[in-house]
Every structure is written in structure tokens, then in C-alpha cells.
Amino acid sequence: RHRRIRSKTSAPTSSTASSSSKTTIEGPSISTKPDYSSIHGPLGQFVDDILMSIFRIKLSERLNRPDNEIRTPDSKLALNDFAGIVELTSAMNSQYNNRTQ
């Protein structure tokens, strides 16, 4: 696979437009991508799933408390799905992050 990276020059080449060029950088072969489904902690996948589920439940409870000014509901994905934690985190960041700084 190739990844395109835009590099900007520090000074314009003409008085009306700045110059930018595209450089292609060769990445590693897709065959070197690890099989993440087989990677787990020292206690095994079952314990990893339990710990991830507990973390997700506690995060969701904290974000969706009745006394919160802005309540964030839990993701509809499975409790042991990491993408559910990412969804919660993204929703939290979009509501609480001050983007003016």
C-alpha cells in the first residue's frame, strides 16, 4: 500500500500561489499486519473481555448519570467491543471538549 503525504514548501514559488508537492512513501507490506484477534493479555481473551466490559459499563454509567449537565448514552455495540469504548469516548470529547483553544 502507498500512503500519500502532502508536503508544503515554506515559501511561495510565485506571487499569487504557493507550491505544494505530493510525495509517495512506500509502507510495509499488508502481509506484515499482525492478527489482532489472537493478541490478548496474560490471563486470556475471556478475562480481557470481562475487564473491557466492566470498564465500558463504568464509563457509560459515569457519562449517563442523571445529574450530568450533558448526558451521553452508551453505544449499541457489544460490551466487549473496543469500538464501543471508542464511540463513547468520541461522543464525550465532542460534548465536553473546548475547541476554541
N, C-alpha and C positions, 0 to 999 in steps of 0.2 A: 504494500500500500504506500501511497505517496501522500504526504501532508503538505499543503501549501501554506507558506508563511509570507506575509506581506512585510516588506522592509521599506521604511520611508527614509528618504535622504534628508539630511539636515538643512540643506539649502535648496531653494527652487532653482530649476535649470533655466527658466525664463521668467520674465517679469510678471506673467499672467498665470502661470500654473506651476504647481510643484510636481516633482517627478517621484514616482513610486515604481518599484520593480517587484516581480514575483520570483521567488526562489523555491525550487522544489528540493526538499530534503528527503532522502531515502530512509524509511523507517525499517524496523525489524520485520522479518517475515511473519505472516499471520500464524504460521505453524509453531512459532515460539510462544504464542499466547498461552498462559497457564490455564488449567482446568480448575476454575474457582469452585466448582461444585464438590470437588474432592478435598478442598482445603478446610480444615476445622481445627479447633483448639485441642489441647492435650486430653480433655475429658470426652471428646467425641461430638459428633454432629447433634445428637439428641440434647446434650447439655447446652450446646451453643444455641439451639432453637429455644430452649426454656429461658435462658438468660436474655436473649434478644426479645422474647415475648414479654418478660417481666419489665424490661427497660421500656418497651413500647407502651405497655399498659400504664406505667407510672408517668411517662412523658405525656401521654394522652390525657390522663386524669388531671395533671397539672395545667395543661393548656385549655382544658374544657371545664374548669371549675366555675360554679355559678357566680362567684364573686369577682371573676375576671372582667375587666372592662371590655376586652375583646376575647370572645370565646373561639377556640379553634377545635372543630370536631376531628375525630380520628379518621384516618384513612380507611377505605373499604377493603384494602388488601389484607391478606392473611397476616396474623400477628407475628409470625416468624419470617416475614418477607422484609428484607432490608429496604426495599423500595418504599415500604410503608413509613419507615422512620424518615427516609429522605423526604417524602411528601409532607409529613408533619413538620419537619424542620424548615422546609421551604415555605410552608404556609405561615409558620411562626415568624420567620425572617421577613416575609413580605408585609406582615402586620405590625411588627414591633421595631423594625429597623428604621432609623432616621436617615433617609437618603439625601438629606440636604447638606451633609458634611462630607 
